[in-house]
């Protein structure tokens, strides 16, 4: 039992009780502005990944690659908001963050395949998809339905669309997939309480999910960078075919 347990009169308690999220992670809730410290502060990993992406995308990246740092930062910020407060409304923000990055990777893959609008229309369609998915998930969460299914479907679409495309190398892609599998295992162990020390605010398996998935997002960025560069080389080698602007 924590020294300052979460209860009536605590920040976020009334909202948490009236509109609870549809999952309950292991970390003990504290009577604090930051309800679950490790699960909240571990989201700094996404900001570190965003900084690394920004440093690289600013040098060589096209329009899509330059969206990756913002997407990673939004993913981390949204997850932080959720784990700080733990309620259905902040969980909607968390889903928004996940859709921001998942849809970006899917858009990059679809543009590589020539099946997503380029130019100014591409980002408009992207943001419409992100907000549309968030709205659908908001309805599902308020009905206590498993909105997480949509994220799983997006991840499968990312993998399937990638495997249908030519790529000079998929080293970073498969490393990213391995990182996501490992992260998902950690998160499942947390959720099922197989790996659970609730009062340990220095390490939680779900917080480790944040750290490992931040690495997976950076690997996705590296793979997309390589894939777009390879595509540009192929197009520039073909007479009369303009290089990709993705």
Backbone as a ProteinNet text record, in pm:
[ID]
protein_1_A
[PRIMARY]
XXXXXXXXXXXXXXXXXXXXXXXXXXXXXXXXXXXXXXXXXXXXXXXXXXXXXXXXXXXXXXXXXXXXXXXXXXXXXXXXXXXXXXXXXXXXXXXXXXXXXXXXXXXXXXXXXXXXXXXXXXXXXXXXXXXXXXXXXXXXXXXXXXXXXXXXXXXXXXXXXXXXXXXXXXXXXXXXXXXXXXXXXXXXXXXXXXXXXXXXXXXXXXXXXXXXXXXXXXXXXXXXXXXXXXXXXXXXXXXXXXXXXX
[TERTIARY]
85.2	0	88.8	72.5	154	123.7	220.1	203.5	93.2	70.9	-34.1	-128.1	-214	-298.7	-400.4	-437	-533.8	-672.8	-740.1	-872.1	-948	-1066	-1147.5	-1068.9	-1085.1	-1014.6	-882.5	-833	-706.1	-729.5	-624.8	-635.6	-672.6	-763.6	-806.5	-897	-914.6	-988.7	-1134.1	-1201.7	-1343.5	-1361.9	-1273.6	-1282	-1251.2	-1153.6	-1117.1	-1232.9	-1301	-1410.8	-1534.1	-1559.9	-1677.6	-1655.4	-1532.1	-1498.7	-1366.4	-1369.8	-1244.9	-1196.5	-1065.3	-1014.5	-1053.8	-1037.9	-1081.7	-971.6	-856.4	-750.3	-699.7	-643.4	-591	-448.7	-350.2	-210.5	-167.1	-57.3	-12.3	24.7	91.7	148.6	43.3	75	-17.8	-43.2	-167.9	-207.3	-179.5	-119.1	-83.6	-177.3	-191.9	-268.1	-175.7	-170.4	-72.1	-120.8	-63.3	-93.1	-47.7	56.2	104.5	64.5	-43.6	-102.5	-11.9	49.1	139.6	274.6	370.9	495.4	577.5	607.8	695.8	626.8	500.6	428.2	412	419.1	410.6	546	647	776.4	853.8	820.4	887.8	857.2	755.8	723.6	828	921	1032.5	1109.2	1104.3	1173.1	1125.5	997.7	946.3	1003.9	1025.7	1083.6	1229.3	1300.2	1438.3	1439.9	1347.4	1337.6	1304	1213.2	1175.7	1294.6	1377.3	1495	1593.5	1612.2	1701.5	1647.4	1516.4	1455.3	1469.3	1443.9	1452.2	1592.6	1691.9	1831	1861.9	1809.6	1840	1749.4	1619.6	1524.9	1552.8	1604.3	1633.3	1744.8	1829.8	1944	1907.6	1838.1	1818.2	1673	1584.2	1449.2	1360.4	1264.4	1160.2	1042.9	929.2	814.4	763.2	753.4	702.2	797.3	925.2	1022.3	1023	1001.4	1001.2	878.8	778.9	662.8	688.8	788.1	813.6	848.6	936.1	967.9	845.1	760.8	639.2	548.7	535.4	449.1	499.2	629.7	685.3	664.7	684.6	664.9	518.8	425.4	283.1	244.7	303	276.5	316.1	435.8	482.5	400.7	369.5	292.9	152.9	90.1	-45	-45.4	54.3	63	90	171.1	198.8	69.5	-9.4	-136.7	-225.5	-229	-312.6	-264.7	-137.1	-87.2	-77.5	-73.9	-79.1	-216.6	-322.3	-458.1	-550.3	-527.9	-601.4	-754.1	-807.9	-952.1	-983.2	-1109.2	-1146.1	-1110.5	-1122.2	-1094.4	-945.7	-861.4	-717.3	-674.9	-749.1	-718.6	-749.3	-851	-878	-759	-698.4	-579.3	-466.5	-453.9	-351.1	-372.6	-497.9	-526.9	-494	-523.9	-487.1	-337	-256.3	-111.3	-68.2	-130.5	-94.5	-133.4	-249.8	-293.4	-204.7	-156	-67.6	52	114	233.7	199.6	101.7	66.7	21.2	-62.8	-111.8	0.2	99.7	211.4	291.7	319.3	392.9	310.5	180.5	94.9	88.8	79.4	78.8	208.6	322.2	451.6	454.7	404.7	401.4	309.6	193.7	98.8	151.3	223.3	283.3	392.7	469.5	570.9	505.8	383.8	312	232.7	234	157.6	8.4	-33.8	-176.2	-224.4	-146.5	-187	-155.5	-243.2	-224.1	-91.9	-25	98.8	68.8	172.8	154.3	73.5	-0.7	-75.8	-191.2	-243.1	-356.4	-317.8	-192.9	-148.3	-164.1	-105.2	-123.1	-267.7	-346.3	-487.7	-561	-537.3	-599.4	-547.6	-421.7	-360.1	-428.3	-440	-500.7	-648.1	-716.3	-857	-868.8	-778.5	-779.7	-750.1	-651.1	-614.5	-733.2	-795.9	-906.7	-1029.9	-1050.5	-1162	-1147.4	-1028.7	-1003.1	-1015.5	-968.1	-978.7	-1124.6	-1206.5	-1349	-1416.6	-1383.9	-1440.6	-1397.5	-1270.3	-1219.9	-1283	-1310.2	-1374.3	-1511.5	-1587.8	-1719.6	-1703.7	-1605.5	-1582.1	-1542.7	-1455.1	-1410.5	-1524.5	-1607.6	-1719.5	-1821.3	-1821.5	-1908.1	-1835.4	-1710.8	-1627.9	-1603.7	-1585.4	-1552	-1401.5	-1345.8	-1199.5	-1148.9	-1130.1	-1083.8	-943.4	-869.6	-731.7	-725.7	-838.9	-841.2	-801.6	-843	-812.2	-661.9	-591.6	-446.5	-382.7	-431.7	-379.4	-400.2	-517.8	-545.7	-451.3	-426.4	-334.1	-193.9	-148.9	-14.5	-7.3	-111.2	-112.1	-110.2	-185	-185.3	-47.3	21.1	156.6	248.8	244.2	331.4	297.8	169.6	129.1	162.1	138.1	168.1	318.3	398.4	544.3	592.8	540.6	589.1	549.6	454.6	415.2	501.4	590.3	672.1	815.1	882.5	1025.4	1104.4	1213.2	1296.6	1440.7	1531.1	1673.3	1717.7	1663	1694.2	1578.2	1549.8	1446.4	1507.2	1635	1700	1632.4	1615	1553.1	1406.5	1339.3	1198.9	1182.7	1261.4	1248.1	1296.8	1395.6	1436.6	1321.7	1251.6	1137.2	1025.4	998.1	895.8	933.2	1060.3	1106	1089.9	1121	1104.5	958.3	867.9	725.5	674.2	721.5	680.6	727.4	852.1	905.7	827.5	800.4	726	585.1	520.3	385	383.5	488.5	499.4	509.5	592.7	605.5	471.5	401.6	273.6	171.4	169.9	76.9	110	238.4	278.9	235.4	239.3	193.8	42.2	-30.7	-176.4	-232.3	-167.8	-214.4	-156.7	-72.6	-10.8	90.8	136.3	243.6	373	397.3	511.7	456	443.9	376.9	431.2	491.2	527.7	468.3	342.7	262.5	325.7	392.8	447.1	586.1	638.4	769.4	749.8	780.1	762.6	892.3	988.3	1113	1116.7	1030.5	1021.5	885.3	824.3	700.9	710.9	655	664.9	594.5	482.3	415.8	496.6	561.9	651.5	766.6	813.4	918.3	866.4	735.5	672.9	695.8	678.8	701	843.4	938.8	1080	1112.2	1065.2	1096	1020.3	894.7	822.5	879.1	936.7	1005.1	1121.6	1193.2	1299.8	1241.2	1127	1063.2	1023.2	974.3	937.6	1060.1	1170.7	1293.1	1341.1	1329.9	1367.8	1276.3	1146.2	1053.4	1094.1	1137.6	1186.7	1309.4	1403.8	1525	1490.7	1397.2	1359	1292.1	1202.5	1133.3	1231.8	1328.8	1433.6	1507.9	1548.1	1619.2	1532.2	1404.7	1314.9	1289.7	1268.3	1243.5	1369.4	1485.7	1611.6	1634.7	1607	1622.4	1526	1403.4	1304.2	1346.6	1400.3	1448.3	1561.3	1652.8	1763.1	1709.2	1610.7	1555.4	1485.7	1413.8	1340.1	1434.2	1537.4	1630	1710.1	1722.8	1795.9	1712.2	1580.3	1491.6	1472.4	1502	1489.6	1347.6	1334.2	1204.2	1112.2	1160.3	1074.2	1120.4	1033.2	1073.9	1097.9	1188.8	1215.8	1096.4	1081.8	968.6	981.4	866.4	866.6	818.1	797.2	744.1	841.9
-119.4	0	124.4	216.7	337.8	427.7	511.9	601.4	702.9	740.7	837.3	776	682.8	610	699.8	656.7	727.2	710.5	820.1	810.9	940.9	949.8	1072.2	1195.6	1303.9	1428.1	1442.4	1333.7	1338.5	1397.7	1460	1506.8	1389.9	1412	1317.2	1206.2	1193.6	1078.1	1076.6	1190	1195.4	1162.5	1217.3	1190.6	1043.8	989.7	848.7	757.5	788.2	702.6	716.2	836.5	857.8	807.9	824.9	786	708.2	583.9	506.3	463	445.8	388.9	242.4	183.8	44.9	-56.9	-10.4	-100.9	-50.6	-142.2	-106.7	-160.8	-71.8	-114.5	-140.6	-210.3	-258.2	-145	-41.8	58.3	117.7	119.9	173.1	321.6	361.3	500.4	582.4	699	786.4	905.9	959.8	1083.2	1199	1227	1321.4	1372.6	1484.8	1532	1431.9	1355.3	1247.8	1116.8	1056.5	941.7	819	792.9	678.3	729.2	750.6	818.9	750.6	621	558.3	548.2	509.8	499.2	634.9	742.5	877.9	924.5	922.6	981.7	897.1	768.7	684.9	732.6	817.1	870.7	969.9	1009.2	1092.7	1022.2	888.4	811.9	852.9	885.1	927.7	1063.3	1149.1	1280.9	1266.4	1172	1144.7	1092.5	998.4	946.6	1059.3	1148.9	1261.6	1351.5	1374.9	1459.5	1396.2	1264.8	1194.8	1201.6	1183.4	1193	1333.5	1433.4	1572.6	1606.2	1556.7	1583.9	1525.8	1404.8	1339	1387.5	1403.6	1443.1	1583.4	1670.7	1807.7	1817.4	1714	1716.4	1661.6	1547.4	1478.5	1443.8	1463.8	1412.3	1495.2	1425.8	1492.8	1526.2	1569.8	1612.9	1507	1380.9	1276.4	1252.2	1240.1	1217.2	1330.8	1452.9	1566.2	1568	1484.4	1471.7	1374	1287.6	1184.3	1241.9	1342.7	1393.5	1446.8	1521.8	1573.4	1459.2	1357.7	1244.4	1171.3	1149.9	1081.9	1165.1	1296.9	1384.9	1385.3	1388.7	1385.7	1252.9	1143.7	1012.9	1012.3	1064.1	1068.6	1162.3	1280.3	1378.1	1325	1260.3	1206.7	1095.2	1007.6	899.1	954.6	1059.3	1123.5	1178.3	1246.7	1303.4	1192	1079.7	967.9	911.1	878.9	812.5	907.1	1034.3	1132.1	1130	1110.7	1134.3	1012.5	917.4	791.1	805.7	851.7	854.4	835	815.4	787.1	900.5	1023.8	1137.9	1147.7	1127.7	1131.2	1006.7	896.4	777.9	803.5	885.2	924.7	1000.7	1085.9	1160.2	1062	958.5	856.6	786	752.9	689	783.4	911.5	1009	1002.1	997.4	989.7	864.6	751.5	627.6	633.9	691.7	701.9	798.3	902.7	998.3	925.5	834.9	768.7	652.3	571.1	455.8	499.3	601.3	647.8	709.4	769	828	718.9	609.1	499.3	440.3	422.5	367	461.4	591.4	688	680.3	671.2	661.4	538	424.7	302.3	317.4	377.1	393.2	490.9	593.7	685.3	616	530.4	453.3	365.3	317.4	232.4	313.7	447.8	533	529.4	492.5	477.5	577.3	680	786.3	919.5	1014.3	1144.8	1207.4	1272.9	1344.3	1493.8	1573.3	1717.6	1755.8	1865.5	1916	1824.3	1747	1660.2	1545.6	1499.2	1386.8	1411.7	1521.1	1550.3	1575.1	1635.3	1658.2	1525.7	1430.9	1299.2	1228.4	1247.5	1186.2	1235	1367.6	1422.4	1387.3	1380.4	1338.5	1195.7	1108.1	969.7	963.1	1041.1	1040.9	1085.1	1197.5	1247.4	1157.3	1098.4	1006.3	882.9	824.3	707.5	743	861.5	904.4	917.7	973.1	988.4	852.4	757.5	623	558.8	574.7	517.7	584.9	715	786.1	725.8	699.1	636.6	498	421.7	286.5	291.2	385	395	432.3	525.6	566.9	453.9	360.4	242.8	123.9	149.1	44.2	-72.4	-39.6	-138.8	-140.4	-250.8	-262	-182	-53	33.9	-1.8	-75.8	-114	-197.8	-259.2	-342.6	-260.7	-134.3	-50.5	-30.6	-16.8	-1.1	-129.2	-243.8	-370.9	-388	-346.8	-355.1	-265	-144.2	-52.1	-111.3	-172.5	-232.8	-344.1	-425.8	-532.2	-474	-366.4	-301.6	-245.4	-191.4	-139.2	-251.2	-364.7	-477.7	-532.2	-553.7	-609.8	-515.8	-385.6	-291.2	-281.8	-294.3	-291.5	-412.3	-530	-651.9	-660.5	-578.9	-575.3	-478.9	-406.4	-305.3	-354.5	-310.2	-340.5	-258	-313.6	-241.6	-286.6	-192	-223.4	-309.2	-281.3	-357.2	-342.5	-448.2	-441.2	-466.7	-439.9	-464.8	-385.2	-254.8	-172.1	-207.9	-247.8	-285.6	-405.4	-511.5	-631.2	-606.7	-521.2	-483.2	-412	-325.8	-256.4	-352.3	-450	-550.2	-629	-668.8	-742.6	-659.1	-530	-440.7	-430.8	-423.1	-414.4	-542.7	-657.6	-785.5	-791.7	-751.5	-752	-655.2	-535.7	-435.5	-484.5	-546.5	-597.5	-707.3	-788.5	-892.6	-830.4	-726.7	-657.3	-599.6	-536.4	-474.9	-580.4	-694.8	-802.5	-860	-875.5	-925.2	-830	-699.6	-598.8	-608.9	-611.7	-609.5	-733	-848.9	-973.5	-995	-900.4	-903.9	-1017.3	-1074.3	-1173.7	-1105.4	-985.4	-904.4	-777.5	-779.4	-667.4	-647.5	-533	-487.1	-347.2	-340	-218.2	-96.2	-114.3	0.2	42.3	-24.9	12	121.2	244.4	356.3	390.8	297.2	313	222	120.5	33.4	-31.7	-28	-99.8	-155.1	-273.3	-335.5	-251.8	-189.5	-107.1	18.6	74.1	187	146.2	21.7	-29.8	-41.8	-71.1	-69.9	64.1	174.6	307.4	320.7	276.2	290.6	206.8	81.6	-7.7	35.1	80.6	124.8	255.7	339.4	458.9	418.1	313.2	259	206.1	137.7	83.9	196.5	308	420.7	478.6	486.2	537.6	442.8	312.7	215.5	226.2	253	273.4	395.3	499.2	619.1	586.3	512.6	476.9	393.2	298.4	215.3	299.5	388.8	473	562.8	614.2	696.5	616.4	494.4	408.7	374.5	344.1	303.5	417.7	537.3	652.2	689.5	677.6	707.3	607.5	479.4	376.6	400.4	441.1	468.7	587.4	691.3	807.4	769.1	682.3	638.4	565.1	476.6	398.9	489.6	587.8	676.4	769.6	816.5	907.3	835	703.4	625.8	598.6	614.3	591.5	720.1	724.2	847.9	900.2	1028.2	1093.8	1069.8	998.3	972.2	1059.8	1148	1239.3	1165.1	1219	1159.3	1177.1	1086.7	1092.7	1214.9	1271.2	1387.7	1352.5	1223.3	1180.2	1203.6
0	0	0	-98.7	-100.9	17.5	52.3	167.3	143.2	18.1	-15.4	-119.8	-77	-172.3	-240.7	-359.4	-443	-382.2	-352.7	-292.7	-305.4	-244.1	-251.3	-207.9	-283	-254.8	-326.9	-386.8	-460.5	-599.9	-655.8	-795	-887	-976.5	-1079.3	-1027.6	-895.6	-843.4	-890.1	-878.4	-916.5	-1064.8	-1150.1	-1293.5	-1322.6	-1251.6	-1269.5	-1231.2	-1123.3	-1078	-1167.5	-1216.4	-1302	-1444.3	-1493.5	-1631.2	-1630.6	-1583.3	-1574.8	-1712.3	-1729.4	-1855.2	-1864.6	-1983.1	-2000.3	-1972.3	-1920.6	-1874.3	-1739.2	-1661.3	-1529.3	-1517.9	-1534.2	-1528.6	-1384.6	-1370.3	-1239.8	-1142.9	-1190.4	-1099.3	-1005.9	-876	-776.2	-801.2	-786.9	-809.1	-684	-703.2	-592.1	-584.9	-464.8	-445.9	-482.5	-612.2	-664.1	-799.5	-843.8	-978.7	-1083.4	-1050.9	-1137.8	-1070.7	-1118.1	-1049.5	-1055.3	-1171	-1185	-1237	-1147.5	-1185.4	-1294.4	-1277.9	-1377	-1512.5	-1511.7	-1638.8	-1706	-1627.1	-1684.8	-1737.1	-1650.9	-1687.8	-1788.2	-1800.8	-1901.6	-2043	-2059.4	-2192	-2243	-2157.5	-2203.1	-2315.1	-2315.4	-2420.5	-2559.2	-2574	-2704.8	-2745.1	-2646.4	-2676.8	-2719.8	-2657.9	-2699.6	-2843.1	-2873	-3010.5	-3107.3	-3066.6	-3153.1	-3180.8	-3079.4	-3097.6	-3195.5	-3185.8	-3278.1	-3420.8	-3435.4	-3568.4	-3625.5	-3542.7	-3587.9	-3636.6	-3564.4	-3602.9	-3740.4	-3766.4	-3893.8	-4005.9	-3976.9	-4082.2	-4131.9	-4044.9	-4085.4	-4186.9	-4192	-4284.3	-4421.5	-4423.7	-4551.4	-4580.3	-4484.8	-4498.7	-4589.6	-4654.5	-4730	-4639.1	-4696.7	-4615.7	-4518.5	-4562.4	-4473.7	-4357.4	-4387.6	-4279.7	-4179.1	-4225	-4132.4	-4041.9	-4073.5	-3985	-3870.5	-3884.4	-3783.8	-3646.3	-3634	-3500	-3426.5	-3496.5	-3433.8	-3391	-3476.7	-3444.1	-3319.3	-3310.1	-3192.4	-3066.6	-3077.7	-2962.6	-2918.2	-3013.7	-2979.9	-2915.4	-2963	-2903.2	-2756.3	-2727	-2588.5	-2502.1	-2554.6	-2477.3	-2447.4	-2545.1	-2525.9	-2421.5	-2428.6	-2330.2	-2190.7	-2181.9	-2052.5	-1991.6	-2072.4	-2024.6	-1969.2	-2038	-1993.4	-1860.2	-1850.9	-1729.9	-1610.1	-1635.6	-1526.5	-1459.7	-1538.5	-1487.9	-1488.5	-1576.2	-1579.8	-1579.3	-1690.6	-1708.9	-1857.6	-1888.6	-2027.5	-2122.2	-2075	-2162	-2195.3	-2093.9	-2122.1	-2199.7	-2184.7	-2264.9	-2412.8	-2439.8	-2578.8	-2636.4	-2554.5	-2597.1	-2628.7	-2545.7	-2567.9	-2701.3	-2733.2	-2861.5	-2977.2	-2960.6	-3062.6	-3090.3	-2984.1	-3001	-3075.2	-3044.3	-3113.5	-3261.2	-3290.2	-3429.4	-3508.3	-3443.2	-3511	-3570.2	-3493.8	-3546	-3637.6	-3598	-3681.8	-3821	-3826.6	-3957	-4039.6	-3973.9	-4047.7	-4118.8	-4048.6	-4112.2	-4225.9	-4201.8	-4306.7	-4426.9	-4401.5	-4511.7	-4591.4	-4521.9	-4590.9	-4680.7	-4628.7	-4709	-4830.2	-4808.9	-4919.2	-5024.8	-4980.7	-5077.9	-5157.4	-5091.7	-5164.3	-5270.7	-5242.3	-5337.2	-5438.1	-5423.3	-5513.7	-5489.5	-5367.5	-5336.6	-5232.3	-5206.3	-5113.6	-5179.6	-5162.8	-5226	-5183.4	-5277.6	-5247.2	-5240.5	-5218	-5208.5	-5085.6	-5091.6	-4977.1	-4938.7	-5034.2	-5003.2	-4911.2	-4921.2	-4839.2	-4690	-4636.9	-4493.7	-4454	-4543.9	-4510.8	-4491.4	-4581	-4567	-4441.3	-4412.7	-4293.9	-4165.9	-4149.9	-4028	-4020.7	-4134	-4133.4	-4080.5	-4123	-4074.8	-3925.8	-3880	-3737.5	-3651	-3687.4	-3606.6	-3619.6	-3736.8	-3754.2	-3666.4	-3665.5	-3581	-3432.9	-3396	-3256.1	-3215.1	-3302.8	-3272.6	-3255.3	-3342	-3330.4	-3198.1	-3163.2	-3038.3	-2916.9	-2926.7	-2815.5	-2785.7	-2890.8	-2872.2	-2809.8	-2859.9	-2806.1	-2658.8	-2622.3	-2483.2	-2390.2	-2431.8	-2347.2	-2330.4	-2424.8	-2415.6	-2352.2	-2305	-2243.4	-2339.6	-2467.3	-2568.8	-2591.7	-2640.4	-2658.4	-2778.4	-2758.5	-2867.2	-2913.4	-2831.6	-2867.3	-2994.7	-3031.9	-3153.2	-3275.9	-3281.1	-3397	-3412.1	-3300.6	-3306.2	-3360.1	-3313.2	-3362.4	-3512.1	-3560.2	-3704.1	-3782.5	-3731.6	-3799	-3807.1	-3698.4	-3698	-3802.5	-3811.8	-3913	-4053.5	-4076.5	-4208.1	-4241.7	-4141.2	-4163.5	-4208.9	-4138.2	-4171.5	-4310.6	-4338	-4467.9	-4583.2	-4563.2	-4671.6	-4695.6	-4589.6	-4604.7	-4684.3	-4652.4	-4716.9	-4863.5	-4906.5	-5047.4	-5129.4	-5060.8	-5127.5	-5146.2	-5252.6	-5264.6	-5163.7	-5112.8	-5016.7	-5032.4	-5029	-5039.4	-4921.9	-4805	-4683.8	-4587.1	-4514.3	-4410.6	-4272	-4258.2	-4129.7	-4018.2	-4038.3	-3934.6	-3914.6	-4023.2	-4012.7	-3920.7	-3944.5	-3862.1	-3719.6	-3702.1	-3566.7	-3494.9	-3567.7	-3510.1	-3473.5	-3561.9	-3532.8	-3407.4	-3397.4	-3278.9	-3152.5	-3162.7	-3047.4	-3006.9	-3105	-3074.4	-3010.1	-3056.9	-2996.7	-2851.7	-2827.3	-2691.1	-2602.5	-2654.6	-2578.6	-2547.4	-2645.5	-2624.3	-2518.8	-2516.3	-2413.7	-2275	-2262.9	-2134.9	-2090.2	-2183	-2150.1	-2107.4	-2176.8	-2141.4	-2003.9	-1972.9	-1841.9	-1731.3	-1760.7	-1665.5	-1646.3	-1755.6	-1750.4	-1680.2	-1701.1	-1640.1	-1500.6	-1455.8	-1322.5	-1306.6	-1417.1	-1409	-1365.8	-1416.4	-1375.2	-1311.7	-1180.8	-1114.7	-973.9	-951.7	-817.4	-807	-765.2	-778.9	-713.5	-600.8	-527.4	-572.6	-674.6	-728.5	-833.8	-797	-890.1	-963.7	-959.9	-1035.7	-1157.8	-1159.2	-1277.1	-1281.7	-1400	-1428.7	-1569.9	-1591.6	-1724	-1830.4	-1795.1	-1896.1	-1926	-1825.1	-1850.7	-1941.1	-1922.5	-2011.9	-2154.4	-2169.1	-2302.3	-2369.7	-2296.2	-2353.9	-2407	-2328.4	-2365.5	-2489.9	-2490.7	-2603.3	-2729.1	-2714.2	-2834.2	-2888.4	-2801.9	-2851.7	-2942	-2901.2	-2986.1	-3116.8	-3109.5	-3230.4	-3325.3	-3272.4	-3357.8	-3427	-3355.3	-3417.2	-3527.1	-3502.6	-3605.4	-3727.1	-3704.2	-3815.7	-3896.7	-3828.2	-3896.9	-3982.6	-3925.9	-4000.6	-4122.6	-4104.7	-4218.9	-4327	-4288.1	-4386.3	-4458.5	-4385.5	-4445.8	-4553	-4518.7	-4614.7	-4734.7	-4708.5	-4816.7	-4913.9	-4861.1	-4949.2	-5026.6	-4961.5	-5030.8	-5143.7	-5117.1	-5218.7	-5334.7	-5301.9	-5406	-5491.6	-5427.1	-5501.4	-5596.7	-5549.4	-5635.6	-5757.8	-5735.1	-5846.2	-5946.5	-5897.3	-5988.3	-6063	-5993.9	-6060.8	-6168.4	-6150.8	-6252.1	-6375.6	-6364.1	-6479.3	-6555.3	-6683.2	-6761.2	-6762.3	-6737.4	-6745.3	-6629.1	-6523.8	-6406.8	-6293.8	-6241.9	-6134.7	-6004.1	-5922.4	-5792.3	-5701.9	-5603.3	-5510.5	-5422.9	-5385.8	-5296.5	-5158.6	-5130.6	-5000.8	-4888.8
[MASK]
++++++++++++++++++++++++++++++++++++++++++++++++++++++++++++++++++++++++++++++++++++++++++++++++++++++++++++++++++++++++++++++++++++++++++++++++++++++++++++++++++++++++++++++++++++++++++++++++++++++++++++++++++++++++++++++++++++++++++++++++++++++

